[in-house]
């Protein structure tokens, strides 16, 4: 009885996002009300079926309460940011570090969770669970499970004509059934790896070598790859955005590729994918882990280093030298650029010469690839992502409850974070110019994914890729080449300028970096090298 009543309580108190979405899709009340009723019945039956496995004794009370809290937390974020609880979102949440988690907390969240959780806590504390023999409990639980399944099947069959096209055209609805979606997604995240090969790393570095440009080179190359965070291509003035969000980059003769799409809609999906040789389709269907771009570069004999100002490299940098940008900072730098354990991206330029000097000299003599992983425009606390002197667009949204901010304030605070990235990239290029006496420097910047800023009622990112809006997939990509690198790789600027509107994806990053660094390897595909056609053009 507790399981039945608890399931009913969860349906009535934690499924407002589902009902709102069904009402939005359905149009008139006469259309969406029957759908809401049948979806609520399915959610109730599903909750009963899942919780029937816990209907054993009073010692299950803490577990039931945790389910209520989980459902309340999930409802808050679905209402606040229009996210859905698919396996990718759950995996992304589990990868969130304490700093990112702190940005997602608010008094409104606490209130919304307590409103749902406190009545359930009171009832669960007061209700008496009578002792019962094991076999008696077992047959009752089995009967409860079977009855809930039968009722759900009956509802599906009776409403199949309406449900089939609805669920086929709106896949996200299945991930809004609370708490079923969260429990299913979390379960699949832990169970699926048990049924596939894991722990095996497929090597791809065999046959890797440095190309002809290294023979008798006067200066080694120095290539900085900046992995951006949560940047939208349509908010870069280099791509036609009305606001001047790229004043520093515009002064430095960069090239901006305007039609680039990401591999995923969150960092956990995109970062490993963009450094993979497999491409989006191959990466998502893989059975084992593969070595990555940085492994290939290191196998070629180059000095490779990953500097992280984010929540880690998602496994990409495990086999190469790497460091957190926060580690080893002096007190003055922390005070100027950091708030607790979070720092502006400018911090990655502090002590950079010393970090490079610490790399093996024999590798530095051949060439250096430095990967910088930004904090960028990570939300929802966008106001933390720009320094006071960069905040040109005011007033800003000063809360992480984005729906509470006006549209203009939200645009202001996000665009200020893009201005901060613009300044950081400009400073990075200036630093590269100071290295020109001993290296041939270059830079490539590309964001891991985009961001929703209230369009269609969506905020943040992480919507399943198949139906995510373009704002979460359309990302900026920028290149800068010194005169030395242009000559070294025989790059034609006119050719590159002519290709700025060519459709590109994260699939191109692996092959483009290998092409720029002139690293030959069996996994390199010239057709996916965005600059291959512009080399040796004069």
Secondary structure, 3 states (H helix, E strand, C coil): CHHHHHHHHHHHHCCHHHHHHHHHHHCCHHHHHHHHHHHHHHHHHHHHHHHHHHCCCHHHHHHHHHHHHHHHHHHHHHHHHCCCCCHHHHHHHHCCCHHHHHHCCCHHHHHHHHHHHHHHHHHHHHCCCCCCCHHHHHHHHHHHHHHHHHHHHHHHHHCHHHHHHHHHHCHHHHHHCCCHHHHHHHHHHHHHHHHCCCCCEECCCCCCEECHHHCCCCCEEEEEEEEECCCCHHHCHHHCCCCCCCHHHHCCCCEEEEEEECCCCCHHHHHHHHCCCCHHHHHHHCCCEECCHHHHHHHCCCEEEEEECCCCCCCCCCCCEEEECCCCCCHHHHHHHEECCEECHHHHHCCHHHHHHCCCHHHHCCEEEEEEECCCCCCCCHHHHCCHHHCCCCCCCCCCCHHHCCHHHHHHHHHHHHHHHHHHHHHHHHHHHHCCCCEEEEEEEEECCCCEECHHHCEECCCCHHHCCHHHCEEEEEEEECHHHHHHHCECHHHHHHCCCCCEECHHHHHHHHHHHCEECCCCCHHHCCCHHHECCC
